[in-house]
Amino acid sequence: MRRIVEASHNFEPSFDLARRRTASAIGAVLLGLTAIGFAWMGDKAQELFTRFQSHNIYLTLAATPFVFAGVVWLTNRVSPAARGSGIPQVMAATKNLDLAYTKLLSLPTALFKLLMTVAILLVGGSVGREGPTVQIAAAIMVACHKVLRVPMTAGVLIAGGAAGVAAAFNTPLAGVAFAIEELASAFEQRVAVLVMGAVVISGMVSLGIAGDYVYFGVMHDRLVLRSVLIVTPVAGILGGIAGGLFSKIMLSFALSHHPWFLAIRKRPVLAAFGCGLVVAIVGVATGGLTWGTGYETTKQMIEGQSMPAGWFGPAKFLATAATAVSGAPGGIFAPSLSVGAGFGELLSFAFPDDPMPAVVLLGMTGYFVGVVRAPLTAVIILMETTANRGMILPLFLTAIIADAASKLVCNTKLYHGLSHGFLRQAEEPREQQA
C-alpha cells in the first residue's frame, strides 16, 4: 500500500511536467506557423503599397497620415496593449506575472497587433514584424498554458519571446541570445531548456514550410586586421551615439514629463497624423526608398548589388523615428538594421579601400546595438542573417564599443525603459483601490 501511495505522489509531478512540456511544444508549433503567416502578410502588404505608390505617389501624402491617425485612434480605443513594439509588454509580464493573464498578452490583442502592423506596412510605415512577433508568440504560449491548465511562469514567456525572434529572422541562436540579454534577468537552467526547446520546435516548423534561407543573403567579404582596428572603433562610436539618440527620442516621447511631450501624448491621434505626414514626405522625397521595413534595400547593400544615395541612412532614421513615436503597433528591429546599413554606407565613403558590404555590416552592428543595447543578440543576428562567420570578431568589437557609446547618450535601455510604462499602468489600479 505504501508503495502505491509513493508511486501516486511521483506520478502527479510527472503528469504536471508532461502537461507543461506539451503546452510549450504546442505553443512553439503554433507560433512558428503564425510567424510564417505574419511574414507573408507583411511582405504582401509592402508589395501592394509599392505598386500603389509607383502610380499614385502623391496620394500617399494623404493616405499615410490618415491611416496612421486611424490606426492609433483604433488602437487606443480597442486595444491599448497592442501599441508599439511588443517586446516591452513581454518584459513587463516577466516581471509581474499577473500581467500575463490580462489583455497585455491575450490572443485578441495579439491578433489586433498583427493586423494593425500589417495596416501600417500597407501605407509605407517604417516598422518591422519582429517585435510584434515576440508579443504574439508570448500570447500564444499563455493561451496554450491556459487551455491545458498549466501555471504560467516567466520562463514560458521568455521561451515564447525567444522563439518569436528566432522564427521571425530564421535565426535560432539569436533567439537564445535575445532571451539571455533582454528578456531574462536571471537565466536559470530550467529556463534555458524551455527556451532552446521552443526555439528548436518553432525553427523546425519555419524550416519545413519556408525552407532554409539566409535572411539578408550571403555576404563573403571580410576586413584585414589593419582595417578592423581602424573601422570598428569609428563604426562603434558613431553608430552607438546615433542609436542612443534614437532610444533617447523614443523614451522621451513615451515617458518624459516635459510639458511639450505631455502635450503631445494628450493628442495621440493628431500626433500620429503628423508622424504619418513626416513618413509620407520622406518617402516621396526619397523616391520610395524609406517605405516599409527597408529589407530589400538592406539586402542589396549586404550583397553588394547596388547602393542608394548617401542620404538613405538619415532619411530612414527620420522615417523610423516618426513611425515609432506615433504609437502605432509595429517593431523597430528590421528598420533599425536598415538605418544601420545606411549609416554603414556613409562610413564606406570614408574607407573606400575596404569592401563596402563589410563596412555596411559594421555600420548595422554599431547602430543596432546603439538602439537595443544587446551586443550578443546583434552580433548573432547579423552573423546568422548574412551567413558570414569571418566577420564575427570585428562585429563583436564594434558591438562592445557601440554599447558603451550608446550608454553615454541614453543610460536607460530602450525596451526596459518602455516596459516600466506597462508596469506602472498595472500598479495604478491597485494604488487607487488602496
N, C-alpha and C positions, 0 to 999 in steps of 0.2 A: 504493500500500500504506500509506504513512504517513497519508494522508487517512482510510483505512478505520479505522486504529488510533485516530486522533484522534476520529473520529466515535463509535467504540465507547466511548471514555472519556467523551465528552459524553453518550452515551445512558444510561450507568449512573446518574449522578446524577439525570438527568431521570426515569428509571424509579423511583428511590427517592423522589423528590419526589412523583411521581404516587401511589405507594402510601401515603405519609404523608397526602396530601390525601384520598385515598379512605377511609382508616381514620377520619380526623376527620369526614368527611362522613357516613359510615355511622353512626358513633357519635352524631353530633348528631341524626340522624333517630331512632335507637333511643331516645335519652334523652328526646327530645321526646314520643314515644309513651308511654314509661314514666312521665313526669311527668304526662301526662293520665290514665293509668290509676291512678296513685297518688292523684291529686286526687279521682278518682271514688270510689275505695275509702275514702279518708278522709272524704269527705262522707257516704257511705252509713253508715260506722261511727258518725258523730255523729248521724245521723238515727235509727239503731236505738237508740242509747243514750238519746236524747231521749224516744223512745216508751217505752222500758223504765222510765226513772226517773220519768216522769209518772204511772205506775201503781204503781211499786214503789220510791218514793224512799228509803225507809229501808233497803231491801235493799242499796242502794249503799254503805252503811256497812260492809257485809261484802264485797260483790263487788269494790269498787275496791281496797281494801288487799290483798286476797288475790291479785288479778290483778297488781297492781304487784309484789308479792313473787315471784309465779311468773315474770313476765317477766324480772325482774332475775336470778333464780336460773338461768333458762334461758339468758339472755344470757351470764352469767359462765361457764356450763358449756359452751355450744355455740359462741358467737361473741363473745368479749370485745371484739373490734374494732368491734362494732356498737353499743356503748353510747353514750349521749349524742347530741350534735348531729349530728356528721358532718363539719362544717367543720374542726375541729381535726385530724381524721385526714388530710384532704386537704392541709392546711397542712404537716403533718409530712412527708408524702410529697414535697411540692415541695422540701423542704429536704434530704431524704435519699431519693433515687430508688429505693434498694434496697427501701424500704417499699412501693413501687408493685407489686412482684411478690410481696408477702406477702398474708396473709388480710385485711390492713387495707383493701385495695381490690380484693378478689376478688368475683366475681359471687355466690357463695353468701352472703358477708357482706352484700352489697347486698340480696339477696332477703330474708334474715333480718331485716335492719334495717327494710325496708319492712313486712313482716308484723308485727313487734313494735310498730312505731309505730302501725299500724292497731289492734293489740290494745289499746294504751294509750288510743287515742281511743274504743275500744268501751266503756271504763269511765269516760270523762269526764276523762282526764288532760289537763292544760293544756300540750299540745305542738303544735308546728307541723310541717309536712312539708318546709319549705324547706331546713333544714339537712341532713336525711336525703337530700333530692333531690340536694344537692351531692355527697355521698359516693357515692350510687348512680350519678350521672352520670359521676363520675371512674372508677368501677369499669367502667362500660360502655366508656368510652374506652380503658381499659387492655386490656380483653378484645378489642376490635376491633384494637388495635395488635398484640396477641399473635397473633391469627389470621392477620393479614397479615404477620407477622414484621417489624414496623416498630419501631425503637428508641424507647423511651419517653423523653420529655423533660418538664421541669417545665412548659413551655408547654402541652403537651397536657392535663395535669391542671388547669392554670389555666383553659384554654378549656372543659373539661368542667364544672368547678365554676361558671363564669360562665354557661354555657348552662343549667345546672340552676336557678340563681336566676332567670334570665330566663323559663324555661318555667314555673316554679312560680308566679310572680307575674304572668305575661304582661307583663313589663317589660324589653324589650331593652336600653335604656340603663342600667338599674340593674344588669344582668348585667355589662356592660362596666365600670361604675364599681366594682362589687364586686371584679372581677378586679384592678383597679388598686390599690384601697385595702387589700384584705385578703389576697388570695391571692398576688399578685406582689410580691416585694421589689424586683425590678429589671424594669421594664416595657420590653421591647425591641420593636422594630418587628415582628420575626417572631412574637412572642407576640401582639401586637396583631392581626395578620392572622388568626391561629388563633382568638383569642377572638371577633372580630367574625364570622368565618365560621361558627363553631359556634353562636353566638347567633342569627344570621340563619336558619340551617337549622332549628334546634330551634324558633325562633319561628314559622317558616312552617308547620311541622308542627302546632304548637299552634293557630295561626290557622286553618288549614284544617279542623281537626277540631272544636275548641271554639268557633271564631268569634271575632270581635273584641269583647272585653268589657273593662270597666273594673273592676278587682278589688274596690275598695271602693265603687263607684258614683260618679256625677258630683257634684262639690261646686262651687258657683258663688260662694260667699261670699268676701269679701275684707275686709281691715282698712285703715282710713285711716292715714295716716302717723303721726298722734299716737298711735293705739293700738299701732301697730307698735313705736314707741320705748318704750312702757310695758310691753306684754305680753311681747314677745320676751325681754328680759333675765330676767323672772320665770320664764317657761317654760324658758329655757335653764339658768338656775342651779338651780332646784328639780328640773327633770327630769334634769339631768346628775348631781346628787347622788343622786337616787333610783335612777337607772340604774347609777351607780357602786357603790352599795350592793349592788345585785343581783349585779353582777360580783364584788364582794368576797366575797359569800356563796358563790357558785359556786366560785371559786378556792380559798377556804378549805376547803370540803368535799372538793375534789379533790386539793389539793396541800399543805395545811398540815401541819406536823409536830407541832402541838399535841397533847398526849395525848388530848384529847377527840375531836378529828377522827380521829386514828389509831384510836381505839376504835370509832368509827362505821364506818370503812372495813373493819375486820376482820369486821364483821357486816353485809354488804351486803343480805342478804335481809330481815333484821329491820328494818334502816333503811328499806328500800323499803316494807315493810308499814306502818311508822309514817308515811312520807311519803304513801302511798296513803290512810291514815286521815285525815290532815290535808286532803287534796284532797276526800275524801268529805264530811267535816264542813262544810267551807267551801261545797261545792256544795249540800248540803242546807239550810244556813243562809241561803243567798242565793237559794233557790228555783230553783236550776239555772243561774243566770246565769254562773257561773265555769267550767262544764264546757267541755271541748274547747278549740278554738283561740280562741274569742271573736269569730270573724269576723262572725257575724250582728249581735251587739250593737254591734260597732265600726262596721259598715256603717250601721246605723240612726243612730248618733250623727253620722257623717260627713254623711249625707243629711238630718240634722235631723228625722228622723221621730219619734223618741222618745228619751228619756234615762232611763237607770236611776238608781237612788238614788245618792247621793254616795259610798256605801261601795264601789261597784263596783271602782274602781281599787285600793284597798288589799287588797280580798278577792282580786282577780285576781292581784295581786302575790304574795300568800301561796300561792295555788294553783299559780302558775307556778314559784315558787321551790321548793316542795315536790316538784313533778314533776321539775324539772331536777336537783336534787341527789339524787334517788332512784337515778340511774344507769340508768334505763330509756332505750331508744332514743327519740329524738324531738328536734325542733328548738325554738328559742325565738324565731324571727323573728316569726311571727304572734301568739303570746301576748304578746310584748313590745309589739307595736303596739297590742294590745288593752289592756294595762295603761296604756300611754301615753294612749290615748283616755280611760280612766277618770281618769287624772291631769288631762288637759285639761278634763274635765267639772268637776272640783273647781275648776280655775282659772276656769272660766266663771262660777262664783258670785261671784268677786271682781271680775269685769269684766262686769256684767250688760248694759251698753250696747253691747257688741260682739257680732257674730254668733257664736252658740255653736259651730257647726261649724268656724269659722275658729280659734277658741281651742282647740278639741279637736285640730285638726290640728297646732297648735304644741306642744301637750302631747305628742302622739305623737312628734313630731320630737325634742323635748328628752329624753324618756325613752329612746327607741330609740337615739339617739346615745350617751346615757349608758351603755347596756348594751354596744353593739358597737363604739363609738368609730370609726365610719366615716361621717363627716358627709356626704360627697358621695353615698355609696350611699343613706343615709337620705333625703336631700332628693329624689333622683331617684326612689326607690321611691314616696314619698308623692306626688310630682308626677304620676307615671305611673298610680298606682293610684286617683287621685281626678280625673284629667283637669283639674287646676286649675293653670294656669301663672301666674295672677295673684298667687299666694301665694309664688312662688319666692324673692323677696328676703327676706321675713320668715322663711321656712323656713331659708334659708342663715344668717341672723343667729342664729336660735335654735340651729342645729346647731353653729356655731362656739363659741358661749358654753357650750353643753352639753358639748362635747368637753373644754373647759378645766376646767369644774366637775367632770366625772367623773374626770379625771386626778388631781385633788386627793384624791378619795376612794379611788380604785383606780388606782395608777400603771401596772399591767400590763394590757394589752389582753386582753380575755376569751379570744378564740379563740387568740391567740398563746400565752397562758399555758397553756391546756389542751393545745395541741399539743406543748408540751415534755414532757408526760407520756408521749405516744406515742413521742417521740424517745428518751426515756430507756429505755423498755421495749425498744426496738430495740438500744440500746447495751449493755444489761445482759448478754445472752448473749456478746457479744464480750469484755467485761471478764472474764467468768467463764472463757472459753476462754484468755485471755491469762494 
